[in-house]
Amino acid sequence: MAEVIRMPRMSDTMTEGVIVAWHKKVGDKVKSGDLMAEIETDKAVMEFESFQDGFLLYIGAEKGTAIPVDTVIAVIGKEGEDYKTALAGSQTITSAAPMVGKNVEPEFIVPSIEKEIPVAESLENERVKASPLAKKIAADSGVNISKIAGTGGEGRIIKKDIEAYLTSGKSRNTQILANRAESFDEVAVSQMRKAIARRLCESKFSAPHFYLKMDIDMDKSMDARKQKNEFLQEKISINDFIIKATALALRENPQVNSSWLGDKIRYNHHIHIGMAVAVDEGLLVPVIKFADEKSIREISAEAKVFGVKAKEKKLQPTDWEGNTFTISNLGMMDIDEFTAIINPPDACILAIGKIRLVPLFDEKGNIKSANIMTVTLSCDHRVVDGSKGAKFLQSLKRFLENPVTMLV
């Protein structure tokens, strides 16, 4: 008997999915485990496999169309079997037009702005009191005659009014507008961008944010990174040092490693750090779990893998779940400092700016140069008070300014 295939729920926050590509067409033989389609969720593009053997009898979800979870997207059955019976017995049938053996791209007809503007102006011009010669000169010159004051009888526009207008400063602007058309591109909001927008709005408008900023001298961390890279012959980044230092600072300040749950506050004993990774459609936040127990080298290797998987949209649900604290680093994009919106369910997020060389006074009043990095901690005031956030930043500063302490 033919079986209907529904849009699966591939993450806990998924409400709809978009078919990125079909790997089977109507009439194809399908085996259990065969790749049927690629589906974009609110987190990533994921592969969807068949769970039964048979033939693909029907495809009911167009490529590129948002399909609610549990909506019918296909029917699999015996070769030549009547799939309509299975569809009729289904409670949820997709509203998208079915595809029979081929992908059908939706066609959108957009009115031409360039055609509408002259038509609207010509209708308006016909109602204006003007001599036929004045109308002809105005039309040939691309002038909207309704904008010109007439000096003829009863305000009638005549030849000399058009000529006077054309020699005035207004004529150039009118001609420019007449020869231009407003234009824009509209792109459908991806499932990922919808999820980002929803979660950040919930965070910003429900959690009372406050911000703490601190400058950290990164000279010793930069020296330690250089020595480590020369010794290991690997590329460990400053961000790897920051993740490790953050994890250790959270261990010393567990109140910051927490979540607001409405009627209770959760203080996490484990330390899972989300690292924001920029992709074309927004931000993904893979999670380095038990970061305080890992070496800087282990953190670096894991971060590299996550970075590649994020850009290729190959992150899996287990990769982005469970964060207890998040770091967002825009230093590599030449940003001095910024404030970030808390990533739920975390109570805090750390924003990292670039390392910049600045002049400083030492203890004896002498001027020296130092590599300074500005960090900003965004806190949910329902959970973290100012003093708790400040103590966390003090711990972070101590670890980064004395990186040898991270090896103890």
N, C-alpha and C positions, 0 to 999 in steps of 0.2 A: 504494500500500500504506500502511496506517495506520502512523503513527510514534508511539512513546511519548515523552513529555516528562518529563524527570527534574528533580528539585530541583537547580538549578545551584550550583556553588561560587562565591560572589560576593566572597569575600575569602580571604586566605591562611590565616586562623584559623577560618574557618567550618566547622562540622561538621554543623549542622542549620539549617533556616530555618522561619519561621512565615508562612503565607499570611495577610496582613493583609486583602486584598480580592481577589476575582475580578472582572475587568472584562469577561469573557465568560461565557456560560452554555452548557450543553450544547445543541447544535443550531445555535449561531451560526456564521456564516461568518467565517473568519479569514484575514487576509492577512499576508504577511511584513512585520514591522515593527509590527504592531498590538500595543497594550498588552494583555497577557494578564492580568497579576496584579501586585500589590504584595507584595514579600517582605521580611520583617524578618530581617536578618542579625544577627550579633553587633556590628555597627558602626552600621547605619542601616537605614531602610526604603528599598528600591530597587525600581525598575520592571523588570519582566520582560517582554520582547517576544518575539513569535513569530518563528521563523526559517523558517517554511514556510507555504504557502497550503493551505487546506482548510476542513474543518468540525470544530468541537470536538465530539468523539464521547463523551468520558468525562472526568470530573473525579474524581480519586481522593485529594484532600487537602482535608480540612475547613478552613474558616476558623478560625484561632486555634490549630491543632494544630502541634506541633513535628514537622517532617519531616526525617529524615536526608538528607544530601547524596547524590545519585544515586538516590534513591527515586522511583518513578513518581508523577507528580502529575497527568498528563493524557494524552489520546491525541487526535491530530489525523489526519484522513484524508478520504476521499471521503464525500460525503453518503450516509447510509444504510449505510455500510460496517460490517462486523462487527468491532468493536474488540477483541473477546475473544481473537481469534487473536493480535493484537499483544501483549495482556497475557500470554497464556499463554507467549509466547516471551520475555518479559522475565524477567531473573534476579532483579530486585528489585521487589517489588510492595508498595505502602504498606499498612500495617496499618490505616490509617484507613478508616472506612466510606465508600464512594463516594457522591458527590452526583450526582444525576441531575436537572439542570436547575434546581436551587435550592440555596441555602446551608442547611446543616443545623447548627444550633448544638448542641453536646453538652449533655446534660442531666445534672446531678449531683444526687443525692438525699442530703441531709444530715439525719441523725437530729435530731429536735427535743429539745434539752436540757430545755426546759420540761416536755415530756411524760414524759421518762424519770425525772426526779428524783422526782415524786410517786409514780410507780408503784413505784420501788425502795423508797421509804420506806413505802408501804402494805404491801408484802410483809414488810418488816422489822417493822412494827408488829403484824402479825397473829401473829408468833411471840413477842411480848412478853406476859408475864403481866400482865394488866390487866382490870379490870371493864369490861363493855360501856359503861357510862356514862362511864368515864374515857377510853375510846377515842374515844367520840363527841365529848366536849369537846375532846380533843386534836386530832381531825380538823377540827372547826369552827374551832379557834383557829390552825390551821396549825403545830402543834407536833409535832416528831418525838418520839413517846412513848418511843422506845428510849433517849433521852438522859436520862430522868427516873428517879430512884431511888424504888422503891415502899416504902411503910411497912406494907402489908397483910401477911397471912399468906404466908410463903415468898417475901417480896419482891414481892408482888402490888401493882400500881399501882392506887390508888383515886382517887376524886373529889378528895379534899382534897390529894393529891399534885400533881394537875394545877393546881388553884387556887393552891397555894403557889408552883408554878413560874411561873405566869403573873404573879404579883405580884412576882417576883424580877427582878433586873436582867438575868438571862439570857434572859428571854422576848423582850425587844425585839430582841436580836441574832438569835435564832432566827427570829422573825417576818420580820425584814429578809431573812435568807437564804432563807426559804421563799418570799418574794415576788420574789426576784431570780433571774436566770439568767445564768451566764457567757456571754459572746458575743465573737466576733472575726470578722475578715475575712481570708481567704486569697486572695492574688493570685498567679497563675502567674508564675514568674521569667522575665523577658524574655530574649531572646537577648543583648541588650546587657549586661544585669546579670550574666548567666552569664559572659560574656567578661571583664567588669571583675573579678568575683570570682576567676576563675581566674588572671588575670594578676597581680593584686595579691597573692594568696596565694603565687604562685610567687616574686614579687619579695621580699616580706617575709620568707619563710622560707628563701630561698636566698641572698639578698644580705645580708651583715652591715652593717646601717645604723649610721651615727653622725651626729650632728647638730652644726652650728655656727650660732650665733645672733649677729646684729649689729644695732645700732641705726644708722639713717641719718637725717641731718638733710635733710629734703625741702623746706626753705624756698625754695632757689634753683630747684629743679625745678618747684615750684608756681608761682613767679613767671614762669619761662620758659614754662610751659604757658599761663598767663593771657595773656602777651604774644603767643604764637604763635596762640592762638585769636582774639584781637582782630584780629591782622593778616590771618590767613587766612579769618576768619569761618567757621571749621569747629570741630567739637568733637573735639579731640585729648585723650585721657585720660592720666592718670598711668601707667596700665598700658602705654601705648604707649612712654612714656619708659623704663619699666622693661625692656621687651623690647629696646629699642635698647641701653640700657646693659649689659644682660646679654650681648647678642651681642658687644659690644666687649670686655667683660671676658673672655669665652670666647676671643676672638682673642688676648688677652694671656696667657691661661692654658689652652693647648690640652689639657693633661693632664685637665682637668675635662670637656672635650668628647669623652668617650670611652665605650667599651662593653666589658664583660667577655664574652669569647667562649669561656670554658672553658679552652682550651689556649693562648689568646693574648689580648692586649688591643688593641682597635682605637682609635687616636687619629684622630679625624675632622678633616680639613682644612676641610671645609665646615661651616657653622653653621646648622642647621635647628632652630628653637625651637618646641616644642609648647606651646600655650596651652590649659590645661584650661578647658572651658566646661561649666557646670552645665546639665543638662536634667532633665526629670521623672524619668527612669529612672537617672540617674547622671551620669557625666562622659564627655564626648567631648574628644579632644585633636587639633584641627586643627593643622597645622604651617605656620609661616611660614618658608619656605625662603630660605637665603642672607640671613638677617636682618641680618647685619653690613654687607652691601652696600646695604641699603635705608635711605631717609630715614625719620625719624619719621612724616612725613606718609604715606608709602607703607605703612609698617607699620600705621598707624591705619586706612587704607582697607581693607587686606586683613583686619585683625582684625574690622572691622564686618561684612564679607561673611561671614566664617566664623561669627560669632556668630549671624547670621540663619539661615544654612544649617543650623547645628547644632540650633537650636530647632525648625526645620521638618523635621528628619530628612532633609535633602537633601545631606548631605556625601557625597562620592564617595571610593572607596579612595585616589585620588591626593591627597586633601585631608588624610588622617590618617597617611600613610606617611612614613617617613624621619627622624623626630625624632632629634636627637642630644643634646638637653637640654630639660627641661620646666619651665614656670612655672605655679604654682597660686596664684591671688590670691583671698583671701577678705576682703580689706579692705573691699570695698563691702558686705559683710554684717556689718560691725561686729565682726569678729574681731580681737583685739589681736595674737595670734601663734598659730602652730600648727606641727606637724611633718607632712610629707607622706611618703607611701610612693613610692619610686622607680618611675618609669614605664619598664619595659623597652622597648628595650635600653639606655636611658640609664644612666650611672653616677651621675647626680645629679639632684635636683629642687629647685627654689627655691620656698619657701612665703612668701607675702607677706601681712603683716597690715595693719590699717588705719593711716592717718596720724592721730596724736593730738597735741594741743597739750600740751606739758609744760614745766615750769620747768627751766632749766639754768643752770649757772654759766659765764660767759665766761672768757677768759684772765686778766682782772683780778679775778676773784672776784665780779663783779656778777651778779645774777640776771637772766636774760632768758627769754623764751618761745621755743619752737622746735617746729616740726612734725616729729615723730619717727615713723619707720616701722621696725618690727622685721621682719627677714627671717631665715628659718631655712633653711640648706642641708642637705639629707639626702644623705649620700654613701655609696657602696658602697666599703667599706674594702678590698675586694680590688683596687680600681683607684685610688682617690683617698685619699691620706693626709691627715692633719689640716693639715699645713703647706700643701699644695696647695689644699685647700678654703679655708683662711684667706686665702691670697694672692688667690684669685678674689674673695672677699668684699671685700677691700681695694680691688681694682680697681673693683668694682661701686659701692662707697661713693664712690670718687673721682669717677666719672662722674656719679652722681646728685647729689652735693653741689656739683659744678661742671659743670652741663649744657652750658656753652659748649664744653667739651672734646669733646663728642659731635659737634660740627659741624666739627671740624678734620679 
